[in-house]
Amino acid sequence: MVLLMVFLIFWPVIIHAKWLVMIPDQTQQVVDARSDLKLTCIYQFKTEEEKTSANITWILPDFLTNYQEENNIKTRFRYDAVDRNETHIKSTMLLQKTSSADTGYFTCAVSPEIKVNQYVYIYSKRQLVFLEADVITEFVSLAGESLDIPCKPTHPNVTMSLFRVEFGSDGELEWNFIELSPEFENASWLLKPAPERGLTLTNSKVNDSGQYICVGSITDGTSTAKHTDNEFNVFIKGMELVRIGEGDANEGDNVTLICSTIVQNSAPKFVWRPEWSIINDTGQERIISIIDPPKGIKINNEVTHEVFGDYWYNLHESLLELSSVTLNTHTHFQCRGNVSRKMISQSINFTIKEINNDPTNVKLGKGIAQNLTCNRISDDVNIQWFKVNKLNHFSPHSSSSILPLQGTGGEKGTYSCHWNNSRGEKRYRNFSFAGETESIGIAIAVSVSLAILTIIGVSIKQYIDKKNLEKEIQERLNGNPDGIDRNLPIEYQTEYLPYDKECEFPKNRLRFGNKLGKGCFGEVYKAEAVGMKNSDETVTTVAVKKILSTSRFQIRSKNDGLDALIRELKILNYLGPHINVVNLLGACTKDIIKGELLLIIDYCRFGNLQSYLIKQRDKFLNQLNDFGDLTLPNVFVENSTIHCEGGASYGKSGQQLQPEPSDNSVSQARNSITDISICPVPLTEEDCIQETETIWKYGEDVDASFYPPISTWNLISFSLQIAKGMEYIASKKVLHGDLAARNVLLADHGVVKVADFGMARKMYSNSYEIKGQRLLPIKWMAIESLVDNAFSSQSDVWSYGILLWELFTLGKVPYPGMNGHILVKDIQKGLRMEKPDYSPNFFGEIMKSCWKKAPNDRPTFSQLANMIENYMETFVSSQYLDANLIENNDNEDFGDSSPPKDIE
């Protein structure tokens, strides 16, 4: 009967399908991006009337219909007038210069009942997935409902993955992988078999709110390509009541219930104090008093967590904690709270089970001692041991009772332990022996022999692999100085640079302390180095970089972290010391064959500049007037000092800034902390991925209890120091490639140091071809690097302009709310950011000059340093500036704004 009903429902469609045909006649097809898509529909008339009245209409995918301006559909799409004869009509559509976002259902229809469609994948090797609603960055749902995310593949063989950014235990942001399931089976995220649906969040929960990245990968038989630029945010409204942990609770456990809701932090001050109740067996409620709760219950309100995303959310939690639960503990609770001006409630019920003391069989081996254990959680339980119903052992007030056996023949028999549970009910556990194991010696001998043979085979293979790896790594370290081309930037030739053995430092003279940070390749630790060369101190505080054994975000191979650290080691070794560049103090390479390489660098107490600026937002001293000009008193800030390398002399000549007018600008907006756009290169407009981590994330020292506030003058001082550091780096023909506030470190006395050379690229010959794909931060990259894959010191100048924008926004992310290939297109069209509110007008012009389209029209780092020095000298005398820029000062409170003595 059911089959008959289905047949009758679909019969009209089956009948109509043979009258209307789409060519090519298939349910789906794959078209290469940038090629043209051509489809033809033919409809055969069924009646005489249709010969004059029938028409064919084309229906395009939703993205092409709803966002016509963004996809230029009016210039790319056309269809022929209907070609009509006595038997049929025909219409052909043409979509030119297809892109990944054109993927979807293409439909031709004669009427609502008569239509045929075809799913067309627009395949791009550089954009394996796309977010259909590219202009939408936030998807909202109510808790408990399903939420569709239109992140879709551009090829039927693409495998999709999902990552979520979260705060780690160390407070740093990290990406966590989320497995996608094609079937429900309790999976939160569902990968629908139908590609037009994309991803689905099933039974959404408040805790699902946050920022995600959709990733695609495809294998061609020899290699796997990965790509993503699809960031999206999820906001789940409502309330959620959960218990921490899976499965039933055991007697004696501590149980925590969490009642939570989430709000955008742009909302007014939100207070979350829900009402908790106990529900008894008859369904009656008893409200729990927060001040005087029942014994064993504690309520902790207003636990707030920040949830990372473009919009930033605050997760508010109320915790009900049950300590040392028993079988008599209440297990049915209700939470009631005000969410969006509406009272809602949720209840939860759980089970408490006794600890597992199931009967067990024990094989008694001759001469083999073993213990029989009777597990009890409560401290007030009397346990008795019996052997063949005779009392053998009594253990009062013990949480775990153990009966030791020596493996003698007289011990064979049946044992049991007895106790009363928390309800007073009698319980016991039986232990029985199957007899002595006569063949245990033979079994052991066979096992040992097999183990020895396996160890020998593995050892031989490991020895061969080790020798090959030793040779490869030694060649990497030794380099080939004869292969260095002095006309090319050194950073393009890091594999040729030699490692100076004078840098070697004994690992046993390092004492590791706190972890300062963690990136996608490695970790940074605070350490003490005993007997550091060229140091006046016996024990020197340093920072040590080390690689992780595995990567947490799409590393191409297991050696990527080691390669990055070796490159940085060689570059720092080549650069030599400078006050505004993080300096190489030593290295431990003896265990590099084991994958361990330690890089010893300057210790910078306050961590990376971006995180520090964010922490200082509430304390920032704005020294600008209403017109955006810097205003300082006649007596100036004594302790707002910065220090450059002793004895250095700097030129005073500068370049007059010629601002580049632009009608396209990006206004400042609230945005996420570490929204770093990453792209593989060579680049096209579709080549972007998102990554929130730098290669080596250097956080502040947890022991740094003093955080001096900063002012506008400090930001200007930082900008000068960074320009000085980059001037030195450029003079050594080294390109940084990843200049950003997250890669500048803040040390004592207000000294900032350019750091993190792990993004060094392998480039060869005059074409500077990049082998493989590297991850690059597009929001900081120059226009010629994005479009033509061209890098120079002047592309670092562009990044310096972005860094200035970060400084004067106190750590905000460039181009707020924008990412991916759309951003690249807009930059090509002339998009530039506006001067930040906290930036002096002078630095607004500096930024514009750094972002000029032609690299040669931008100032050099030497010119930038001179211009900033000249600007600062309009407020203080050159003697004061020299004294505070060149000579060391032991005053650590660099952010203090107390007035100094008079300055001439």
C-alpha angles and dihedrals in degrees: 000000000000092000090051092053092049090049092051091049095051098035094093090052092049091050094047093046093068091052094051120049132179118209123247084045103219139107094241142003139186120233125185116244116259091026124106124262116217123185129174128198124198123191122192114212118245097187138027091246092060091062088077104021106042118101136176120231125192120220116195130201114285094252092057091048100042100040104038096151094052094051100036090231093160092064097038104044129068137148133200123251111263112279105217132187137156096286109030149356126235134197130182126199126198126198112189130207094008121206133194092263089064089071113122147075118331111196135187117196137186093183136345088272098041112060141118129202140192129200110228122196113205099206123208122171088211096050110040093164132027137191106235095207093049092166091055115077102169128060117193130199141158118255112270095025128106119252124203118212112195095220102139139177123247093213131038090234095056115117113214128214135178133217129191125200114228140164111262126219089268092056093252123124118253138170119246121199118235117200115226120218128205089209133044103245091146092305115148095206116048125197103212116222087224107077093207090069097054113190127350128202104210123207091358119219132203089245090060089074114112145074124313139182123212113216131193131196134181132187122214095189097269106045141010122235121204129193143163141158097158113119120171138167128224122205116186114191124204137048132302132198117192141156120232111243136030129265126012122329117249127228109272095025124129108237124203125194118195123203108189145171133178132221135178109258090231087072120099118274105302124206119194114197108145124185117250123207138183115227113206129207092274093053096253118143126227115190114227115229113227091207097045110019123173118276113285094021126104128175121206114189132190100032101163129190129182113235113207119237143116088274099036117226132206117221111208117200136186113198126206109194124197115194124211097347120210134193087269095056117115111255104182117080138165131207120200124185147155111260119174090346091305128108111232132168139197131190133206134197127191139173130240114208133190118256114268111270098152118160113274137195117226125195110218112213119200111260092000113125120213140163130238110215129201107192120213127167102196119082092214100064126114112216124197128191122212132189115198088341093308121119106251106163137008122201116182123197097001126144091204124022119201128191110199119214126191100203098251123150093245091062094068113116144079120307131187138179121213133200143144119252125226090278093053093253118144116248134178142177124213127213118192131182124223092204135264120325103236096180096048092109092053092047091050092049093051092047092049092050093051091047092052093051091048092049092050092051094046092046092054092050092046091050092053092045091047093053092049092047092047090055093047095048093044089055089051092052097043093047122182113271091185089065095059114114107210090204093062127071112268093231089066090057105044092131088065096051114101125228112241108229088206087077093063113119126188110253092214089065092062119092110195122217134167123355106247098192150330130225136179091275105032155334135267121216135188110236144168118237115204115213099002111188117252091014125125090210127079090217118034124194108229142163120242125203119204132173126247119240090233135017124240098208125049100298111181096224140355091258096057094095092048092047091051092050093047090051091050091047092054095044094049089045089053095044097055125199126333128159093233098043122071104254130224108237098174147315139227109218101153093099096039089116086066090054093259120128122162122200115197113205141159116304111236109191099201098048126217119358096235095059091043093052091051091053090051098053094101092047099042117132109215109207097181125109125224090275095057096254125132113250122191130174122248088257109054141210107290097188099041090096136145127192131215132190113303116255094012117142122207129197119242098209114115142179123247107241117240107195116222109228117225133176091201115079139154116225121217118269139170110273146161124287104239107019095149116174113215127193135188113229146256081063135219129171089271098049105101134119131174124239128168099195134078118220093258113019108206110194130184122278111265087219091060098105096166119072110179114211121244136222138198089270090057090053090052089049091051091051091053093048092050090049089051091050092048091046088059093045092050091049088059090052093246122141116210098201096189107053107163139130090262088061096050116086128210118219133178121301092029095290115153124199130198107234146167112064091173092113091070109143129221106234129163141188126002093303092060090220114191115222113219125346123305127193111242131179105244097189089064098038126107120246093248090052092051096046107028103019089239118151131185140140086277090060086056086053089058089052089049089058089053089049090054088054088053091050096052094044089052095243105326120149120257120251093015114220093008131103146139131037092330089064091049090052092049092050089052089053091055103271111163131167124251124247108274118246093246094049120102112237089248092062091047087063091045090056092050091052091051091052098053112135097234111065093216090057091062121089119253121242090255090055091046092052091049093048093051092046091051090049092051091049089063087070102035134023120267089242090058092045093048091048092052097038101043110028122066118249124196095209106118097186094084093158097056112118099200114139120258132210117293116291120211 
